[in-house]
Amino acid sequence: MKESILDVLLYLFEHYFTEDADILRDRDSLQNGLLQAGFSPAEISKAFDWLDGLAEQRPQAATRRADGPTRVYFGPELDKLDVECRGFLLFLEQHGVLDADQRELVLDRAMALDQDDLDLDDLKWVVLMVLFNQPGSEAAYAWMETQMFADEPEPVH
């Protein structure tokens, strides 16, 4: 089975994160569950490193700003994120779902994935995981979750 870091992260998110926050502190149990699910130790380790990177960059609620600077993408970001992905990030920021700090965190975590390019669905999962990890982002997370699982996504007003 050829899996990626994102596959492991999605499995964790769907099976563990939303159920019980205490299990997140027990990496041995998580690792055993992932091994039983068929993921390789190397990919599990990379996924835990990705999550550690996310936790280390958790911005403080007091430093958030709604009107951050315009983001100019370059080099590897342009290679990994197509126009649709970059437009989606701009949409989320313009509509208050992400602030500038969260956008940068999403970009950092997207670039940390071991994939040459990301499609819009992959990026949406990264956004959802970042918002899940952000204090004070419950409304944005709930909106994003509805967009992920609704048959007809609702527009932001």
N, CA, C and O atoms as a GROMACS GRO file, in nm:
protein
  628
    1MET      N    1   0.085  -0.118   0.000
    1MET     CA    2   0.000   0.000   0.000
    1MET      C    3   0.089   0.124   0.000
    1MET      O    4   0.175   0.139   0.087
    2LYS      N    5   0.069   0.212  -0.097
    2LYS     CA    6   0.146   0.336  -0.106
    2LYS      C    7   0.067   0.446  -0.036
    2LYS      O    8  -0.033   0.496  -0.089
    3GLU      N    9   0.112   0.482   0.083
    3GLU     CA   10   0.042   0.587   0.155
    3GLU      C   11   0.133   0.708   0.170
    3GLU      O   12   0.255   0.700   0.153
    4SER      N   13   0.071   0.819   0.201
    4SER     CA   14   0.145   0.943   0.221
    4SER      C   15   0.120   0.992   0.364
    4SER      O   16   0.038   0.937   0.437
    5ILE      N   17   0.192   1.095   0.400
    5ILE     CA   18   0.169   1.157   0.530
    5ILE      C   19   0.023   1.199   0.542
    5ILE      O   20  -0.040   1.181   0.646
    6LEU      N   21  -0.031   1.255   0.434
    6LEU     CA   22  -0.169   1.302   0.437
    6LEU      C   23  -0.266   1.187   0.463
    6LEU      O   24  -0.364   1.204   0.535
    7ASP      N   25  -0.240   1.069   0.406
    7ASP     CA   26  -0.325   0.953   0.432
    7ASP      C   27  -0.327   0.918   0.580
    7ASP      O   28  -0.433   0.890   0.637
    8VAL      N   29  -0.210   0.920   0.642
    8VAL     CA   30  -0.201   0.889   0.785
    8VAL      C   31  -0.273   0.996   0.866
    8VAL      O   32  -0.349   0.964   0.958
    9LEU      N   33  -0.251   1.123   0.831
    9LEU     CA   34  -0.316   1.232   0.903
    9LEU      C   35  -0.468   1.226   0.890
    9LEU      O   36  -0.540   1.247   0.988
   10LEU      N   37  -0.516   1.196   0.771
   10LEU     CA   38  -0.661   1.186   0.752
   10LEU      C   39  -0.719   1.071   0.833
   10LEU      O   40  -0.827   1.083   0.890
   11TYR      N   41  -0.647   0.960   0.837
   11TYR     CA   42  -0.693   0.846   0.917
   11TYR      C   43  -0.700   0.885   1.065
   11TYR      O   44  -0.798   0.857   1.133
   12LEU      N   45  -0.594   0.951   1.112
   12LEU     CA   46  -0.593   0.997   1.252
   12LEU      C   47  -0.709   1.092   1.278
   12LEU      O   48  -0.780   1.080   1.377
   13PHE      N   49  -0.726   1.186   1.189
   13PHE     CA   50  -0.830   1.287   1.207
   13PHE      C   51  -0.968   1.225   1.209
   13PHE      O   52  -1.051   1.258   1.294
   14GLU      N   53  -0.993   1.135   1.116
   14GLU     CA   54  -1.126   1.075   1.105
   14GLU      C   55  -1.156   0.976   1.217
   14GLU      O   56  -1.271   0.960   1.257
   15HIS      N   57  -1.052   0.908   1.269
   15HIS     CA   58  -1.075   0.801   1.366
   15HIS      C   59  -1.043   0.838   1.511
   15HIS      O   60  -1.094   0.774   1.603
   16TYR      N   61  -0.961   0.938   1.533
   16TYR     CA   62  -0.918   0.966   1.669
   16TYR      C   63  -0.942   1.110   1.715
   16TYR      O   64  -0.993   1.132   1.825
   17PHE      N   65  -0.906   1.208   1.632
   17PHE     CA   66  -0.905   1.346   1.678
   17PHE      C   67  -1.040   1.394   1.724
   17PHE      O   68  -1.051   1.459   1.828
   18THR      N   69  -1.142   1.364   1.649
   18THR     CA   70  -1.274   1.417   1.682
   18THR      C   71  -1.343   1.338   1.792
   18THR      O   72  -1.446   1.381   1.844
   19GLU      N   73  -1.289   1.221   1.828
   19GLU     CA   74  -1.354   1.137   1.928
   19GLU      C   75  -1.307   1.165   2.071
   19GLU      O   76  -1.389   1.188   2.159
   20ASP      N   77  -1.175   1.163   2.093
   20ASP     CA   78  -1.124   1.168   2.229
   20ASP      C   79  -0.991   1.241   2.232
   20ASP      O   80  -0.892   1.191   2.180
   21ALA      N   81  -0.989   1.358   2.293
   21ALA     CA   82  -0.866   1.438   2.298
   21ALA      C   83  -0.759   1.371   2.384
   21ALA      O   84  -0.641   1.392   2.360
   22ASP      N   85  -0.798   1.290   2.483
   22ASP     CA   86  -0.699   1.226   2.570
   22ASP      C   87  -0.614   1.125   2.495
   22ASP      O   88  -0.497   1.104   2.529
   23ILE      N   89  -0.670   1.062   2.393
   23ILE     CA   90  -0.593   0.961   2.320
   23ILE      C   91  -0.477   1.025   2.244
   23ILE      O   92  -0.379   0.958   2.213
   24LEU      N   93  -0.488   1.154   2.213
   24LEU     CA   94  -0.382   1.222   2.139
   24LEU      C   95  -0.253   1.228   2.219
   24LEU      O   96  -0.144   1.238   2.161
   25ARG      N   97  -0.264   1.222   2.350
   25ARG     CA   98  -0.145   1.228   2.434
   25ARG      C   99  -0.074   1.093   2.441
   25ARG      O  100   0.040   1.086   2.485
   26ASP      N  101  -0.140   0.987   2.400
   26ASP     CA  102  -0.084   0.854   2.408
   26ASP      C  103  -0.039   0.808   2.269
   26ASP      O  104  -0.112   0.738   2.198
   27ARG      N  105   0.080   0.848   2.231
   27ARG     CA  106   0.130   0.819   2.097
   27ARG      C  107   0.150   0.670   2.073
   27ARG      O  108   0.134   0.622   1.961
   28ASP      N  109   0.186   0.596   2.179
   28ASP     CA  110   0.205   0.452   2.161
   28ASP      C  111   0.077   0.386   2.114
   28ASP      O  112   0.079   0.303   2.023
   29SER      N  113  -0.036   0.422   2.176
   29SER     CA  114  -0.165   0.365   2.135
   29SER      C  115  -0.199   0.407   1.992
   29SER      O  116  -0.246   0.326   1.912
   30LEU      N  117  -0.175   0.534   1.961
   30LEU     CA  118  -0.201   0.582   1.826
   30LEU      C  119  -0.114   0.508   1.725
   30LEU      O  120  -0.162   0.465   1.620
   31GLN      N  121   0.013   0.493   1.758
   31GLN     CA  122   0.104   0.426   1.666
   31GLN      C  123   0.062   0.280   1.645
   31GLN      O  124   0.063   0.231   1.532
   32ASN      N  125   0.025   0.212   1.751
   32ASN     CA  126  -0.021   0.074   1.737
   32ASN      C  127  -0.146   0.065   1.650
   32ASN      O  128  -0.157  -0.023   1.565
   33GLY      N  129  -0.239   0.158   1.671
   33GLY     CA  130  -0.360   0.161   1.589
   33GLY      C  131  -0.329   0.185   1.442
   33GLY      O  132  -0.390   0.124   1.354
   34LEU      N  133  -0.234   0.275   1.416
   34LEU     CA  134  -0.196   0.304   1.278
   34LEU      C  135  -0.125   0.185   1.214
   34LEU      O  136  -0.148   0.155   1.097
   35LEU      N  137  -0.039   0.118   1.290
   35LEU     CA  138   0.029  -0.002   1.238
   35LEU      C  139  -0.073  -0.110   1.205
   35LEU      O  140  -0.062  -0.177   1.102
   36GLN      N  141  -0.172  -0.128   1.292
   36GLN     CA  142  -0.277  -0.227   1.267
   36GLN      C  143  -0.361  -0.190   1.146
   36GLN      O  144  -0.415  -0.277   1.077
   37ALA      N  145  -0.373  -0.061   1.119
   37ALA     CA  146  -0.450  -0.016   1.003
   37ALA      C  147  -0.371  -0.032   0.873
   37ALA      O  148  -0.425  -0.013   0.765
   38GLY      N  149  -0.241  -0.067   0.884
   38GLY     CA  150  -0.162  -0.094   0.765
   38GLY      C  151  -0.066   0.015   0.723
   38GLY      O  152  -0.009   0.007   0.614
   39PHE      N  153  -0.048   0.117   0.804
   39PHE     CA  154   0.046   0.223   0.769
   39PHE      C  155   0.187   0.184   0.809
   39PHE      O  156   0.207   0.112   0.907
   40SER      N  157   0.285   0.230   0.732
   40SER     CA  158   0.425   0.197   0.760
   40SER      C  159   0.478   0.283   0.874
   40SER      O  160   0.434   0.396   0.893
   41PRO      N  161   0.573   0.228   0.950
   41PRO     CA  162   0.634   0.306   1.059
   41PRO      C  163   0.695   0.438   1.011
   41PRO      O  164   0.689   0.538   1.082
   42ALA      N  165   0.753   0.439   0.892
   42ALA     CA  166   0.814   0.562   0.839
   42ALA      C  167   0.709   0.670   0.817
   42ALA      O  168   0.731   0.786   0.854
   43GLU      N  169   0.595   0.635   0.758
   43GLU     CA  170   0.491   0.733   0.733
   43GLU      C  171   0.425   0.778   0.863
   43GLU      O  172   0.386   0.894   0.877
   44ILE      N  173   0.413   0.687   0.958
   44ILE     CA  174   0.357   0.723   1.089
   44ILE      C  175   0.447   0.824   1.157
   44ILE      O  176   0.400   0.924   1.213
   45SER      N  177   0.577   0.800   1.152
   45SER     CA  178   0.674   0.892   1.212
   45SER      C  179   0.668   1.029   1.146
   45SER      O  180   0.671   1.132   1.214
   46LYS      N  181   0.659   1.032   1.013
   46LYS     CA  182   0.649   1.159   0.941
   46LYS      C  183   0.520   1.233   0.979
   46LYS      O  184   0.520   1.355   0.993
   47ALA      N  185   0.411   1.159   0.995
   47ALA     CA  186   0.283   1.222   1.032
   47ALA      C  187   0.293   1.282   1.172
   47ALA      O  188   0.242   1.392   1.195
   48PHE      N  189   0.356   1.211   1.266
   48PHE     CA  190   0.373   1.267   1.401
   48PHE      C  191   0.462   1.391   1.397
   48PHE      O  192   0.437   1.487   1.469
   49ASP      N  193   0.566   1.389   1.314
   49ASP     CA  194   0.651   1.508   1.298
   49ASP      C  195   0.569   1.625   1.243
   49ASP      O  196   0.586   1.739   1.286
   50TRP      N  197   0.479   1.597   1.148
   50TRP     CA  198   0.393   1.700   1.090
   50TRP      C  199   0.303   1.760   1.198
   50TRP      O  200   0.286   1.881   1.206
   51LEU      N  201   0.245   1.673   1.281
   51LEU     CA  202   0.159   1.720   1.389
   51LEU      C  203   0.238   1.800   1.493
   51LEU      O  204   0.189   1.900   1.545
   52ASP      N  205   0.360   1.758   1.522
   52ASP     CA  206   0.446   1.834   1.614
   52ASP      C  207   0.473   1.973   1.558
   52ASP      O  208   0.470   2.072   1.631
   53GLY      N  209   0.499   1.980   1.427
   53GLY     CA  210   0.521   2.110   1.362
   53GLY      C  211   0.398   2.199   1.372
   53GLY      O  212   0.410   2.320   1.391
   54LEU      N  213   0.281   2.140   1.360
   54LEU     CA  214   0.157   2.215   1.374
   54LEU      C  215   0.142   2.267   1.516
   54LEU      O  216   0.107   2.384   1.536
   55ALA      N  217   0.168   2.183   1.614
   55ALA     CA  218   0.153   2.223   1.754
   55ALA      C  219   0.254   2.331   1.793
   55ALA      O  220   0.221   2.420   1.871
   56GLU      N  221   0.373   2.323   1.739
   56GLU     CA  222   0.477   2.422   1.771
   56GLU      C  223   0.444   2.560   1.718
   56GLU      O  224   0.491   2.660   1.772
   57GLN      N  225   0.366   2.567   1.613
   57GLN     CA  226   0.338   2.695   1.548
   57GLN      C  227   0.201   2.750   1.582
   57GLN      O  228   0.150   2.838   1.513
   58ARG      N  229   0.142   2.700   1.685
   58ARG     CA  230   0.009   2.745   1.725
   58ARG      C  231   0.016   2.893   1.765
   58ARG      O  232   0.078   2.926   1.866
   59PRO      N  233  -0.047   2.981   1.688
   59PRO     CA  234  -0.041   3.124   1.723
   59PRO      C  235  -0.128   3.153   1.845
   59PRO      O  236  -0.226   3.085   1.872
   60GLN      N  237  -0.089   3.255   1.916
   60GLN     CA  238  -0.167   3.300   2.030
   60GLN      C  239  -0.287   3.380   1.979
   60GLN      O  240  -0.276   3.456   1.884
   61ALA      N  241  -0.400   3.361   2.043
   61ALA     CA  242  -0.523   3.428   2.000
   61ALA      C  243  -0.506   3.580   1.998
   61ALA      O  244  -0.567   3.647   1.915
   62ALA      N  245  -0.426   3.634   2.087
   62ALA     CA  246  -0.410   3.779   2.098
   62ALA      C  247  -0.334   3.837   1.979
   62ALA      O  248  -0.344   3.958   1.954
   63THR      N  249  -0.257   3.757   1.905
   63THR     CA  250  -0.177   3.810   1.795
   63THR      C  251  -0.249   3.803   1.661
   63THR      O  252  -0.192   3.844   1.560
   64ARG      N  253  -0.369   3.754   1.657
   64ARG     CA  254  -0.440   3.740   1.531
   64ARG      C  255  -0.482   3.876   1.476
   64ARG      O  256  -0.522   3.966   1.549
   65ARG      N  257  -0.470   3.886   1.343
   65ARG     CA  258  -0.516   4.006   1.276
   65ARG      C  259  -0.599   3.963   1.155
   65ARG      O  260  -0.564   3.870   1.082
   66ALA      N  261  -0.708   4.033   1.137
   66ALA     CA  262  -0.799   3.997   1.030
   66ALA      C  263  -0.757   4.054   0.895
   66ALA      O  264  -0.798   4.003   0.790
   67ASP      N  265  -0.677   4.158   0.896
   67ASP     CA  266  -0.641   4.226   0.771
   67ASP      C  267  -0.492   4.215   0.743
   67ASP      O  268  -0.421   4.316   0.739
   68GLY      N  269  -0.446   4.095   0.725
   68GLY     CA  270  -0.304   4.072   0.700
   68GLY      C  271  -0.265   4.118   0.560
   68GLY      O  272  -0.351   4.157   0.480
   69PRO      N  273  -0.138   4.114   0.532
   69PRO     CA  274  -0.089   4.157   0.401
   69PRO      C  275  -0.130   4.058   0.292
   69PRO      O  276  -0.163   3.943   0.320
   70THR      N  277  -0.125   4.104   0.168
   70THR     CA  278  -0.153   4.016   0.055
   70THR      C  279  -0.038   3.918   0.042
   70THR      O  280   0.079   3.956   0.051
   71ARG      N  281  -0.070   3.793   0.021
   71ARG     CA  282   0.030   3.688   0.014
   71ARG      C  283   0.077   3.671  -0.129
   71ARG      O  284  -0.004   3.653  -0.220
   72VAL      N  285   0.207   3.676  -0.149
   72VAL     CA  286   0.265   3.650  -0.280
   72VAL      C  287   0.333   3.514  -0.271
   72VAL      O  288   0.419   3.492  -0.186
   73TYR      N  289   0.294   3.423  -0.359
   73TYR     CA  290   0.348   3.288  -0.359
   73TYR      C  291   0.471   3.284  -0.448
   73TYR      O  292   0.483   3.363  -0.543
   74PHE      N  293   0.563   3.193  -0.418
   74PHE     CA  294   0.685   3.184  -0.497
   74PHE      C  295   0.730   3.038  -0.510
   74PHE      O  296   0.685   2.951  -0.436
   75GLY      N  297   0.818   3.014  -0.606
   75GLY     CA  298   0.886   2.887  -0.628
   75GLY      C  299   0.810   2.762  -0.593
   75GLY      O  300   0.712   2.726  -0.659
   76PRO      N  301   0.857   2.693  -0.486
   76PRO     CA  302   0.796   2.565  -0.451
   76PRO      C  303   0.647   2.575  -0.416
   76PRO      O  304   0.572   2.480  -0.437
   77GLU      N  305   0.605   2.689  -0.362
   77GLU     CA  306   0.463   2.707  -0.331
   77GLU      C  307   0.380   2.706  -0.459
   77GLU      O  308   0.272   2.647  -0.464
   78LEU      N  309   0.430   2.773  -0.562
   78LEU     CA  310   0.360   2.776  -0.690
   78LEU      C  311   0.357   2.636  -0.754
   78LEU      O  312   0.260   2.599  -0.820
   79ASP      N  313   0.464   2.560  -0.731
   79ASP     CA  314   0.471   2.425  -0.786
   79ASP      C  315   0.372   2.331  -0.716
   79ASP      O  316   0.311   2.245  -0.779
   80LYS      N  317   0.358   2.347  -0.586
   80LYS     CA  318   0.275   2.255  -0.507
   80LYS      C  319   0.128   2.295  -0.507
   80LYS      O  320   0.040   2.208  -0.507
   81LEU      N  321   0.099   2.425  -0.506
   81LEU     CA  322  -0.039   2.474  -0.494
   81LEU      C  323  -0.082   2.538  -0.626
   81LEU      O  324  -0.027   2.640  -0.667
   82ASP      N  325  -0.180   2.478  -0.690
   82ASP     CA  326  -0.227   2.534  -0.817
   82ASP      C  327  -0.312   2.659  -0.792
   82ASP      O  328  -0.335   2.699  -0.678
   83VAL      N  329  -0.358   2.720  -0.900
   83VAL     CA  330  -0.436   2.844  -0.891
   83VAL      C  331  -0.562   2.823  -0.807
   83VAL      O  332  -0.600   2.911  -0.730
   84GLU      N  333  -0.626   2.708  -0.822
   84GLU     CA  334  -0.748   2.680  -0.747
   84GLU      C  335  -0.721   2.677  -0.597
   84GLU      O  336  -0.801   2.730  -0.519
   85CYS      N  337  -0.611   2.617  -0.557
   85CYS     CA  338  -0.575   2.612  -0.414
   85CYS      C  339  -0.543   2.751  -0.360
   85CYS      O  340  -0.589   2.789  -0.253
   86ARG      N  341  -0.464   2.826  -0.435
   86ARG     CA  342  -0.429   2.961  -0.390
   86ARG      C  343  -0.552   3.050  -0.384
   86ARG      O  344  -0.565   3.131  -0.292
   87GLY      N  345  -0.640   3.037  -0.480
   87GLY     CA  346  -0.764   3.113  -0.479
   87GLY      C  347  -0.853   3.077  -0.362
   87GLY      O  348  -0.919   3.163  -0.303
   88PHE      N  349  -0.856   2.949  -0.327
   88PHE     CA  350  -0.936   2.904  -0.213
   88PHE      C  351  -0.882   2.964  -0.083
   88PHE      O  352  -0.960   3.007   0.002
   89LEU      N  353  -0.750   2.968  -0.067
   89LEU     CA  354  -0.692   3.030   0.053
   89LEU      C  355  -0.727   3.178   0.060
   89LEU      O  356  -0.759   3.228   0.167
   90LEU      N  357  -0.720   3.247  -0.052
   90LEU     CA  358  -0.757   3.388  -0.055
   90LEU      C  359  -0.904   3.405  -0.019
   90LEU      O  360  -0.939   3.494   0.058
   91PHE      N  361  -0.990   3.320  -0.073
   91PHE     CA  362  -1.132   3.323  -0.040
   91PHE      C  363  -1.154   3.306   0.110
   91PHE      O  364  -1.230   3.381   0.171
   92LEU      N  365  -1.088   3.207   0.169
   92LEU     CA  366  -1.104   3.183   0.313
   92LEU      C  367  -1.057   3.302   0.396
   92LEU      O  368  -1.119   3.336   0.497
   93GLU      N  369  -0.951   3.363   0.354
   93GLU     CA  370  -0.899   3.478   0.428
   93GLU      C  371  -0.990   3.600   0.410
   93GLU      O  372  -1.018   3.670   0.508
   94GLN      N  373  -1.037   3.625   0.291
   94GLN     CA  374  -1.123   3.740   0.266
   94GLN      C  375  -1.256   3.729   0.338
   94GLN      O  376  -1.320   3.830   0.369
   95HIS      N  377  -1.299   3.607   0.366
   95HIS     CA  378  -1.428   3.586   0.432
   95HIS      C  379  -1.414   3.555   0.580
   95HIS      O  380  -1.511   3.513   0.644
   96GLY      N  381  -1.295   3.574   0.635
   96GLY     CA  382  -1.276   3.562   0.779
   96GLY      C  383  -1.269   3.420   0.833
   96GLY      O  384  -1.274   3.401   0.955
   97VAL      N  385  -1.257   3.322   0.746
   97VAL     CA  386  -1.243   3.184   0.793
   97VAL      C  387  -1.100   3.163   0.844
   97VAL      O  388  -1.080   3.097   0.946
   98LEU      N  389  -1.003   3.218   0.772
   98LEU     CA  390  -0.862   3.215   0.813
   98LEU      C  391  -0.813   3.358   0.830
   98LEU      O  392  -0.853   3.447   0.755
   99ASP      N  393  -0.728   3.380   0.928
   99ASP     CA  394  -0.658   3.508   0.934
   99ASP      C  395  -0.520   3.488   0.870
   99ASP      O  396  -0.487   3.377   0.828
  100ALA      N  397  -0.440   3.594   0.863
  100ALA     CA  398  -0.311   3.586   0.795
  100ALA      C  399  -0.218   3.485   0.862
  100ALA      O  400  -0.146   3.412   0.793
  101ASP      N  401  -0.218   3.480   0.995
  101ASP     CA  402  -0.132   3.384   1.066
  101ASP      C  403  -0.175   3.240   1.037
  101ASP      O  404  -0.091   3.153   1.016
  102GLN      N  405  -0.304   3.217   1.036
  102GLN     CA  406  -0.354   3.083   1.008
  102GLN      C  407  -0.326   3.044   0.863
  102GLN      O  408  -0.294   2.928   0.835
  103ARG      N  409  -0.338   3.139   0.772
  103ARG     CA  410  -0.305   3.112   0.632
  103ARG      C  411  -0.160   3.066   0.620
  103ARG      O  412  -0.130   2.970   0.550
  104GLU      N  413  -0.071   3.136   0.690
  104GLU     CA  414   0.070   3.098   0.686
  104GLU      C  415   0.093   2.960   0.747
  104GLU      O  416   0.177   2.884   0.700
  105LEU      N  417   0.018   2.929   0.851
  105LEU     CA  418   0.030   2.797   0.913
  105LEU      C  419  -0.022   2.690   0.816
  105LEU      O  420   0.039   2.584   0.804
  106VAL      N  421  -0.132   2.716   0.749
  106VAL     CA  422  -0.183   2.622   0.649
  106VAL      C  423  -0.078   2.602   0.539
  106VAL      O  424  -0.051   2.488   0.499
  107LEU      N  425  -0.020   2.711   0.492
  107LEU     CA  426   0.083   2.699   0.388
  107LEU      C  427   0.203   2.619   0.438
  107LEU      O  428   0.255   2.535   0.365
  108ASP      N  429   0.247   2.645   0.559
  108ASP     CA  430   0.361   2.573   0.615
  108ASP      C  431   0.331   2.423   0.622
  108ASP      O  432   0.414   2.341   0.585
  109ARG      N  433   0.212   2.390   0.671
  109ARG     CA  434   0.176   2.248   0.686
  109ARG      C  435   0.152   2.183   0.549
  109ARG      O  436   0.183   2.065   0.532
  110ALA      N  437   0.099   2.257   0.453
  110ALA     CA  438   0.081   2.202   0.318
  110ALA      C  439   0.217   2.174   0.254
  110ALA      O  440   0.235   2.071   0.190
  111MET      N  441   0.311   2.265   0.272
  111MET     CA  442   0.444   2.246   0.215
  111MET      C  443   0.519   2.133   0.285
  111MET      O  444   0.609   2.073   0.225
  112ALA      N  445   0.484   2.103   0.409
  112ALA     CA  446   0.552   1.997   0.484
  112ALA      C  447   0.505   1.857   0.444
  112ALA      O  448   0.566   1.758   0.485
  113LEU      N  449   0.400   1.848   0.364
  113LEU     CA  450   0.353   1.717   0.318
  113LEU      C  451   0.448   1.665   0.210
  113LEU      O  452   0.504   1.742   0.133
  114ASP      N  453   0.464   1.534   0.206
  114ASP     CA  454   0.556   1.474   0.110
  114ASP      C  455   0.490   1.446  -0.025
  114ASP      O  456   0.499   1.335  -0.078
  115GLN      N  457   0.424   1.545  -0.078
  115GLN     CA  458   0.359   1.534  -0.208
  115GLN      C  459   0.411   1.646  -0.297
  115GLN      O  460   0.437   1.757  -0.251
  116ASP      N  461   0.426   1.615  -0.426
  116ASP     CA  462   0.474   1.716  -0.519
  116ASP      C  463   0.373   1.826  -0.541
  116ASP      O  464   0.408   1.943  -0.554
  117ASP      N  465   0.244   1.789  -0.544
  117ASP     CA  466   0.140   1.888  -0.559
  117ASP      C  467   0.018   1.845  -0.478
  117ASP      O  468   0.000   1.727  -0.447
  118LEU      N  469  -0.063   1.943  -0.444
  118LEU     CA  470  -0.184   1.918  -0.366
  118LEU      C  471  -0.304   1.959  -0.449
  118LEU      O  472  -0.301   2.061  -0.518
  119ASP      N  473  -0.409   1.879  -0.442
  119ASP     CA  474  -0.532   1.924  -0.505
  119ASP      C  475  -0.616   1.996  -0.401
  119ASP      O  476  -0.581   2.000  -0.283
  120LEU      N  477  -0.725   2.053  -0.444
  120LEU     CA  478  -0.809   2.135  -0.357
  120LEU      C  479  -0.862   2.053  -0.238
  120LEU      O  480  -0.866   2.104  -0.126
  121ASP      N  481  -0.902   1.930  -0.262
  121ASP     CA  482  -0.952   1.847  -0.152
  121ASP      C  483  -0.846   1.823  -0.045
  121ASP      O  484  -0.875   1.828   0.074
  122ASP      N  485  -0.722   1.796  -0.088
  122ASP     CA  486  -0.613   1.778   0.008
  122ASP      C  487  -0.591   1.905   0.090
  122ASP      O  488  -0.574   1.900   0.212
  123LEU      N  489  -0.592   2.019   0.022
  123LEU     CA  490  -0.573   2.146   0.090
  123LEU      C  491  -0.685   2.172   0.191
  123LEU      O  492  -0.659   2.222   0.300
  124LYS      N  493  -0.808   2.138   0.154
  124LYS     CA  494  -0.920   2.157   0.247
  124LYS      C  495  -0.898   2.076   0.374
  124LYS      O  496  -0.930   2.123   0.484
  125TRP      N  497  -0.845   1.955   0.361
  125TRP     CA  498  -0.817   1.874   0.480
  125TRP      C  499  -0.710   1.939   0.567
  125TRP      O  500  -0.720   1.938   0.690
  126VAL      N  501  -0.608   1.996   0.504
  126VAL     CA  502  -0.504   2.065   0.581
  126VAL      C  503  -0.565   2.183   0.655
  126VAL      O  504  -0.536   2.204   0.773
  127VAL      N  505  -0.650   2.260   0.588
  127VAL     CA  506  -0.717   2.374   0.651
  127VAL      C  507  -0.800   2.324   0.771
  127VAL      O  508  -0.796   2.384   0.878
  128LEU      N  509  -0.873   2.218   0.752
  128LEU     CA  510  -0.957   2.165   0.858
  128LEU      C  511  -0.873   2.123   0.979
  128LEU      O  512  -0.910   2.150   1.093
  129MET      N  513  -0.760   2.056   0.954
  129MET     CA  514  -0.674   2.013   1.064
  129MET      C  515  -0.610   2.131   1.136
  129MET      O  516  -0.597   2.130   1.259
  130VAL      N  517  -0.571   2.232   1.061
  130VAL     CA  518  -0.514   2.351   1.124
  130VAL      C  519  -0.619   2.422   1.210
  130VAL      O  520  -0.590   2.458   1.324
  131LEU      N  521  -0.739   2.440   1.158
  131LEU     CA  522  -0.844   2.507   1.235
  131LEU      C  523  -0.882   2.426   1.359
  131LEU      O  524  -0.912   2.484   1.464
  132PHE      N  525  -0.880   2.295   1.349
  132PHE     CA  526  -0.911   2.209   1.463
  132PHE      C  527  -0.811   2.233   1.577
  132PHE      O  528  -0.846   2.220   1.694
  133ASN      N  529  -0.690   2.268   1.541
  133ASN     CA  530  -0.582   2.287   1.638
  133ASN      C  531  -0.572   2.431   1.689
  133ASN      O  532  -0.487   2.459   1.773
  134GLN      N  533  -0.657   2.520   1.642
  134GLN     CA  534  -0.646   2.662   1.677
  134GLN      C  535  -0.748   2.702   1.783
  134GLN      O  536  -0.868   2.685   1.762
  135PRO      N  537  -0.701   2.755   1.896
  135PRO     CA  538  -0.798   2.804   1.995
  135PRO      C  539  -0.876   2.922   1.938
  135PRO      O  540  -0.820   3.009   1.871
  136GLY      N  541  -1.004   2.925   1.967
  136GLY     CA  542  -1.089   3.034   1.921
  136GLY      C  543  -1.136   3.022   1.777
  136GLY      O  544  -1.197   3.115   1.724
  137SER      N  545  -1.109   2.910   1.713
  137SER     CA  546  -1.148   2.892   1.573
  137SER      C  547  -1.262   2.794   1.554
  137SER      O  548  -1.277   2.733   1.448
  138GLU      N  549  -1.341   2.778   1.658
  138GLU     CA  550  -1.448   2.678   1.653
  138GLU      C  551  -1.550   2.707   1.543
  138GLU      O  552  -1.593   2.615   1.473
  139ALA      N  553  -1.588   2.833   1.527
  139ALA     CA  554  -1.686   2.868   1.424
  139ALA      C  555  -1.629   2.845   1.285
  139ALA      O  556  -1.697   2.792   1.197
  140ALA      N  557  -1.505   2.885   1.264
  140ALA     CA  558  -1.440   2.864   1.134
  140ALA      C  559  -1.426   2.715   1.106
  140ALA      O  560  -1.447   2.671   0.993
  141TYR      N  561  -1.389   2.638   1.208
  141TYR     CA  562  -1.378   2.494   1.192
  141TYR      C  563  -1.514   2.433   1.154
  141TYR      O  564  -1.522   2.351   1.063
  142ALA      N  565  -1.618   2.473   1.224
  142ALA     CA  566  -1.752   2.420   1.199
  142ALA      C  567  -1.795   2.453   1.055
  142ALA      O  568  -1.852   2.368   0.987
  143TRP      N  569  -1.770   2.575   1.010
  143TRP     CA  570  -1.805   2.613   0.874
  143TRP      C  571  -1.727   2.528   0.774
  143TRP      O  572  -1.783   2.476   0.678
  144MET      N  573  -1.597   2.515   0.798
  144MET     CA  574  -1.513   2.439   0.707
  144MET      C  575  -1.556   2.293   0.703
  144MET      O  576  -1.556   2.230   0.597
  145GLU      N  577  -1.591   2.239   0.818
  145GLU     CA  578  -1.637   2.100   0.824
  145GLU      C  579  -1.765   2.081   0.742
  145GLU      O  580  -1.781   1.980   0.674
  146THR      N  581  -1.854   2.178   0.748
  146THR     CA  582  -1.977   2.168   0.668
  146THR      C  583  -1.945   2.172   0.519
  146THR      O  584  -2.009   2.103   0.439
  147GLN      N  585  -1.846   2.250   0.483
  147GLN     CA  586  -1.806   2.258   0.342
  147GLN      C  587  -1.748   2.126   0.294
  147GLN      O  588  -1.764   2.088   0.178
  148MET      N  589  -1.680   2.057   0.382
  148MET     CA  590  -1.615   1.931   0.345
  148MET      C  591  -1.717   1.820   0.324
  148MET      O  592  -1.700   1.737   0.235
  149PHE      N  593  -1.822   1.818   0.406
  149PHE     CA  594  -1.911   1.702   0.408
  149PHE      C  595  -2.050   1.729   0.353
  149PHE      O  596  -2.131   1.636   0.344
  150ALA      N  597  -2.079   1.851   0.315
  150ALA     CA  598  -2.212   1.882   0.260
  150ALA      C  599  -2.215   1.846   0.112
  150ALA      O  600  -2.114   1.857   0.042
  151ASP      N  601  -2.332   1.804   0.066
  151ASP     CA  602  -2.347   1.775  -0.077
  151ASP      C  603  -2.335   1.903  -0.160
  151ASP      O  604  -2.272   1.905  -0.265
  152GLU      N  605  -2.398   2.007  -0.110
  152GLU     CA  606  -2.392   2.138  -0.174
  152GLU      C  607  -2.335   2.236  -0.075
  152GLU      O  608  -2.408   2.284   0.012
  153PRO      N  609  -2.203   2.269  -0.084
  153PRO     CA  610  -2.144   2.362   0.013
  153PRO      C  611  -2.216   2.496   0.016
  153PRO      O  612  -2.260   2.548  -0.087
  154GLU      N  613  -2.229   2.550   0.137
  154GLU     CA  614  -2.293   2.679   0.155
  154GLU      C  615  -2.194   2.791   0.130
  154GLU      O  616  -2.077   2.779   0.166
  155PRO      N  617  -2.238   2.900   0.068
  155PRO     CA  618  -2.147   3.014   0.048
  155PRO      C  619  -2.126   3.089   0.179
  155PRO      O  620  -2.210   3.086   0.269
  156VAL      N  621  -2.012   3.157   0.187
  156VAL     CA  622  -1.984   3.243   0.300
  156VAL      C  623  -2.046   3.378   0.270
  156VAL      O  624  -2.032   3.429   0.159
  157HIS      N  625  -2.115   3.437   0.367
  157HIS     CA  626  -2.178   3.567   0.346
  157HIS      C  627  -2.095   3.676   0.405
  157HIS      O  628  -2.131   3.793   0.397
   0.00000   0.00000   0.00000
